[in-house]
Every structure is written in structure tokens, then in C-alpha cells.
Amino acid sequence: MTVSAGGPQESATSKRAAIGFVVLLGILSLFSDMTYEGARSISGPFLASLGASGTVVGLVAGGGELLAYGLRVLSGYVSDRTGRYWLITFLGYALNLLAVPALALAGRWEIAALLLLAERTGKAVRTPARDAMLSHATSRVGHGWGFALHEAMDQVGAIAGPLLAAYVLSLSRAYASAFRALLIPAVIALAILASARLIYPRPADLEATPVQEDAQAPMPRMYWLYMAGVALVAAGYADFPLIAFHISRVAGVSSAAVAMMYAMAMGVDACSALFFGWLYDRIKVASLAIAVGLSAVFAPLCFLGGLKIAILGIALWGVGMGAQESIMRAIVPSVVPRNRRATAYGILNAGYGLAWFAGSALMGYLYDVSLPALVMFSVIMQIGAVAMIVRLARVHQPAVR
């Protein structure tokens, strides 16, 4: 599909095409998340059932996340250098999705661990290329709203997948049955991806205002300033498992109740993404500062309050996650040339993941030492991020205008 700048009718046609592309990739993400989030929701107990130790489960989970974020630097760079965005996206999704139903055939924890790492590797491969293609379409509908809509549809899948896995397990009590059931959304997702490739062979043509670019030009200063702010946000953001561990330990709530709290957080995440995406298209980077400032109080509420206060903290945690997943991707196209965006997304995601990993490890240690110290670290990181983002906003707004 080729579009170009033209009269009002041609512009309207281009916008409809862009909306169609965003929605199609949103549906793709919905079924993709159903597949791998469904698997991740039961992967820990599954590994344990095959004889894996707690150390192995922790290493597989942590190592998988490091792969999922760290490899994006290489994937993004290769995508921009080769221009084969669709091919790399296909390879990543195929590995990401087909590794899940293959878990039904794993008879040893070693094989299951390799498949789980393969699933995370697939996500690392396809994400920068996909987001780069998505950025072309969001330039016509608003980067904030476009990425927010994609994130909201993504989160619907993140809720539906674990529910599907839990339902199948409740009927069969066999992990293999749950993994086989997840083959259905996996196949649907791959069919949608193939359709998107046929309908939109050249997503770059959806770009609203293409400009002359230097492929060898360094990343602009604004990008690295933004990267620093993102790293501070990630370092101070506690993992939900740590929050759940604390609530279960202190309030004595059941695993089912914790799962419901997580589902609530994912619902808030989706709504927050839509709101802050809409807000970004109006006030730009300042919207991220507002979101981070609002969610900064989740730590004292979750770790120092009672159960009801902690639930409010979890909701604010979901607000921050939604804003991060939508606005953080939306800002990149406004500061990075379009033929460097996959590289930019790869570096951004890798930095975010590494900062999250380091911060989570430190907060896990602080949890055993001092809860007030954990809370103080989290809040200080978020306040530092707000200061960095406000500084970026002062530079970014005139540049956008």
C-alpha cells in the first residue's frame, strides 16, 4: 500500500490506512500476548513439576528477561541496516509464539527451559522492527494515541491468556493441555501477521511527513537525555512478584486474590495507556512527567500500608505501567529519524530492561533489610526521572513545534 502527501481526500485515505495498520497490529499483539502471557503465568509451577529447583526457575525467568531486552539492541540495529523489517518481525513472532505450544512436548525441565528462553529471544528479535513500522502509522493518528491503542489491545491479551491457561488447567489438570490450547491464539496471531504483510507491504509509506535523513548521523542529544530518564523510571519500579510476595506475607491473601489484583492492574494499565496516549498528543513529554509523578507513590502505598491502601498502590502501579508502555514508545519517533527508529527502540528497550533488572535485584535485597529503605530508593528514582523528563520537555517542545 503506497500513500503520498496530497489533497484532503488523499490525506483522509492515508489516515484510514494508518488506523487500519495500528488496529491490525493491535489485534496481532492481543493474540500474541494471549499465547506467551498464558504460558508465563504457569511456567514456574510447570518447571517445578518437571523437577526444576527454585534456583533454576529464577535463572530461567531472569535470564529470559535479560534476553528479551538485551538482544533488542542487535535486532534493532540489524533491522535498520538491512531494511528487512517484515522478515525480522516474522522470524521473531514465529520463534516467540511457536515455542509456547512446543512446551507440551517437553518431558524434561532442561528442554522446557530452552523453549522458554527461545520464546523470550523471539520477542527480542521482533519488537524493535515492529515498533519502527508502527511508528510510521502513528505519525498520522498521533503517536500517543496510536501506541496507546496498541498497548490497550496488547493488555487485553495479557489478561485473556492467563485466564485461558487457568481454565484449561482447571478442567484437565495437565500442563500439556494448557500449552496445546495456546496453539490456537498462536496460529491466529501468525495468520494476522501474514495478512498485515500482504495488506501493508511498505509501512514506511504511511509516514505523514517523510524527511531527508542521514543513516550515519548519531542519535540526537534529546534521545540520550530521554534514555537517562527512562532508566531511572525502570530502576525504581518494583516487579509485581515482589509486591505480591509482600502482600501475601503481610496480609495473608490467597494466590487467587493476588491473581485478581494483577488482573486489576492490567486493566488499569490498558485504561491508563489510552488516557496518557491521548494526553501525549496534546502536551507531549509533559504527560510522561505527570504519569511518573502520579505513580511514584505506589511504593509507599504497597509496602507501608494495609491491604486496602496496598490495592490503591497496585492500581497506581498499573497507571505507571500503562503510561510507560504507550508514551515511552510514542516519544521516540519525534526525536529520532525514521530510518534509525528500530535501533533507537532496541537501545531504549535494552537500557530499560537492564535498569529494571538491576533495580529489582537491589529492591529485593532492600526488602530483606529495610522496607523504608526500599520505598525511599523507589521514590527517589521516580523523582529523579520526573526531573530528567521535565528537562527533556523544555528541549523537546520547541523542537516539535
N, C-alpha and C positions, 0 to 999 in steps of 0.2 A: 504494500500500500504506500503510494507516494503522495505526499501533500506538499504544498508550497504556499508561500505568502500570496494573498490575493484579495479579492473583494470580500464583502460581508458574508455572502453565501458560502464562498470557499472557506472562509475562516470558521463559519459555523460547522461546516462539514469536517474540518480538521479537528475541531473541538469534540465533536461526536465520536470521531475515530479515536481520539486520545482517551476519552472517557471509557470507550469500549475496551481499549487495551488495559487500562487500570483495573477495570472490573474483571476482565478475563484473568489477569494475573492475581487479582484478589481471590477469585474462586480457586485458582491453582493453589494458592497458599493455604486456603481453607482445607482442601482435601490433603495437601501435603502435611499440614500440621496435625490433622486427624491421624495420619499414619504414624509419624515419628513421635509425637507427643503421647499418643496412645501407648506406644512401645516404651517410652521413657518412664511412664507412670508405673510400670510394673517391672522394669528391668532389674532393679535392686533385688526384690524378692525372687525373681527368676534366676538370677545368678546364684543367689543363696541356695535355691532348690537344686542347683547343679553341683553344689559343693564348694562354691567360692567363699573365701573368707571376707570379713569386713574390710580388710586392707585392700583386697582385690577390687571389691565393689567401689571403694573410694578412689582407687587409682584409675579404674575404668571411667568413672564419672568425671573426675578432674582432668584426666588425660584427654578424654573426649572433648571437653570444653576448650582445652588448650588447642587441640587440633582444629576445632570448629572456628576459632577466632584467629589463631596464628597463621594458618595456611592461607587466609584470605589476602594477605599481602602478596603472595606469589600468584594466586589466582587472579587478583585484580590487575596486577602488572601484565600477566600473560594476555588477559582479555583485551587490554588497551593496545598492547604491542601487535597482536595478531588481528584484532578486529573481529574475531570469531565469537561474538557474544552468544549467539544462539547455540552453537556447538558446545561451548563450555557450560552453558546453562543446562543443556540436555544431559551431558555427561554427569554433571553434579547431581541433578534430580534423579537420574537413573540409579546412581550409587546410593544416594540418600534414601530413596524410597524402597528399592528392591531388597536392601539389606534387612529391612524390618520383617517381611513375611518369611525370609530365609531363616530367621531365628527359630521358626517352628521345627526346623530340621537339625538344630544344634543339640547334640547329645552330651557335649562337654562344655564346661564353663570357659575353657580356652577359646573354643570356636565362637561361642556367644560373645565373648569379649571382643574378638576380632571383628565380628559383624557390627557390634555397637560402635566400635571405633571407625569402621567403614562408613556407617551412617552419618557420623559427625564430620568425617572427611568430605563426604558428598555435599553436605551443607556448606562447608567452607569453599568448595570449588564453585558452586553455582551462585552464591549470594552476591558478590560484587558485580558480576556480569548482569544478573537480573536487575539489581538496583540501578545500574547505569542505564539499562534500557528503559526502566520505569521512569527515570528522571526526565527522559525526553517527553513522555506523555504528560507528566505532571506539570511541565512548563506551560501547558495550555489550560489546565484546570486549576492551577495553583499548587505549588509544591507541597504546601502544608496540608491542604485538603486531600490531594492525591495520595500522598504517603499515609495519611491518617485513615483514609478509606481502606487502603490495602492492609494496614495494621489491624483495623477493626475486624475485617473478614478473616485475617490470619488468626485472631484470638477466638473467633467462633470455632474454628477447627481445633484450637488448643484446648477448648472446653469439651468439645464433642468427642475427640479421640480417647481421652481417659475414661469418659463415660461409656463409650462403646466397649473398650477393653474390660472395664469392670463388669458390664452387663454379660459379656460372653463368659468371663470367668465365673460369674455367679451361677451360670447355667451348667457349664462343663467342668469347672474346677481344674482345667488343664491349660497351662500357658500356651501350648502349641495351638490350641483352638483360637485363643485370642490373637496370636500373631497371624494365623491364617485369615482371620476375619479382617485384619488390617490390610490384606492384599487388595480388598475392594476399593477403599479410597486411594490406594497407591496407583492402581490401574486407571482410575478415573482421573487422577491428577496428571498422569503421563499422557492420557488422551487429550486433556485440556491443553497441555503444553504443546503437543503436536498441532492442535488446532490454532493456537496462538501463532505458531511459527508460519503456518500457511496463510493466515489472515494478515499478519503484520510481519512480512519478511524483512522490512527495513524500519525498525522503530525510531532510528535517528531522524527519519523524515517527519516525525511528529513534533520535533523541536520547534518551539514558537519563534525563536529569534536566533538562528544559527549565526555564528560569527567566525571570523578567521582566527585560527589558533595555531600556536607553536607547540608541536608534540613534545619538544625537548625542553620547554620552559619549566622552571622549577615551580613547585607548589607555592601559591601566594602566602604572604605572611599571615593573612587572616585565617588561612586553613590551619596553620600550626598553633595559632592562638586558640582557635576553636578546639583543636585536638587536646590542648592542655586542660581546658575546661571540662571536656568530656571525660578525660582520665580522672579528674578529681571527683566528678559525679560517680563514676563507676567504683572508685576505690572506697567511697564512703557508703555504698549501697549494699546493705546486708542481703545475703541469699535468703530466700523464703525458707529453705530447710532449717536454717538456724533460728529463724523466728518461730517456725512450727515446733522445733525442739524445745525452745524456751516455754512456749505456751503449754505444750503437753506436760512439761516437767512441773511448771508452777501451778497451772490451773487444772491440771488433770483431765483435760478434754480428750475425747476419743479420737482415733485415727480418722473415722468417718467425719467427725466435726471439723477436723483440721482440713480434710479434703474439701469440705464445703466452703471453708474460709478461703482456700486457694481459688476455688471456682468463683467466689465473690470477687476476689482481687482481679481475676482475669476479666470478669465482666466490667469492673471499674476501669481496667486497663483499656478495654475497647471503647468505652464511652469517653474516657479522657483523651484518647488518641484523636477522636473525631472533634472534640471541642478545641483542643490545643492546636490541631491542624488548621481548623477554621481561624483560630486566633492568630496563628503564624502568618497567614496570608494578609492579615491586617496590620499587625505591629511587628512582624519579622522576629528578630532574635530576642527581643524583649519578652516574647511569650515563653521562651525556654527558661529565662531567668525567673519568671513568675512560677512556672511549674516546679522548678528545682527548689525555689524558696518555700513553696507550699508543701512539698513532700519531705522537706528537710526534717520536719518534726516527727516523722514516722518512728524513728529510733527511740526517743524517749517515751513515746506512747506505747510502743510494742514491748519494750524491755523494762520499763519502770512503772507501768500502770497495771491495773487489774484487767480482767478478761474483757470487759466492755470497752475500756479505754484501748486495749490492745487491738480489738476489732476495728476501731476507728483508725488506729495506726496502720493496720493492714490495708484498709481502704485507701489511705494516703500513699502507701507503698505502691498500690495499683495505679494511682494517679500519676506518680512519677514514672513508672514503667511505661505507661501508655504514651506519655509525652516524649520520653526518650526514644521509643521505637518509631514515632512518627516525625517529630520535629528534628531530631538529630539527623535523620536521613534527608529531610527537606532542605536543610541549610546548605548541604554540600553543593548542589547544582548552582547556587548563587555565588559561590566563592571559587569554584574550580571549573576550568574549561571542560567542555563536554567530552573531548577525547582523552581526558585524564581522570574521568569520574570513577571508573572501575578501580583504578589504582588508589584513588582517594578513599573510596569506600573500603577497600581492602586494608589500607593502613589504619583508617579510623576504627574499623571493627576489631582489628588485631590489638590496637592500643587499648580500646575499651575492654576487651576480654582479658588482657594481661593485667590491667589495673584492677578489674573486678576480682580476678583470681588472687592477686596479692592482697587486696583489701579484705577479701573474705577470709583468707588464711589468718591475717592479723586479727580480725574481729573474732574469729573462732578462738584464737589464743586469749584475747582480752575477755571473752565470755567466761572463761575458766578462772580468770584473775580478778576482774572487776567489771561489773555491769556499768557503773557510771563512767569508767574509762572507755568502754566500748561506745557508749552513747556519745560521749564527748568527741571521740575520734570521728564518728559518723557525721555529727552536726558540723564540726569544723571543716571537714572535707566538702560538705554541701555548701557551706557559707563561702568557702574559697572558690568553689565552682561558680556560684552566683556572681561574685566579684569579677571573675575572669570573663563570664558571659556578658555582664554589663559593659565591661571594657570593649569586648568584641562588638556589641551592639552599637557603640558610639562610632566605630570604624565602619561597620557593615552597612548601616542605614544610608549614609551618604553615597556609598559605593553602589548600592542597589538602585538608588534614585538616578 
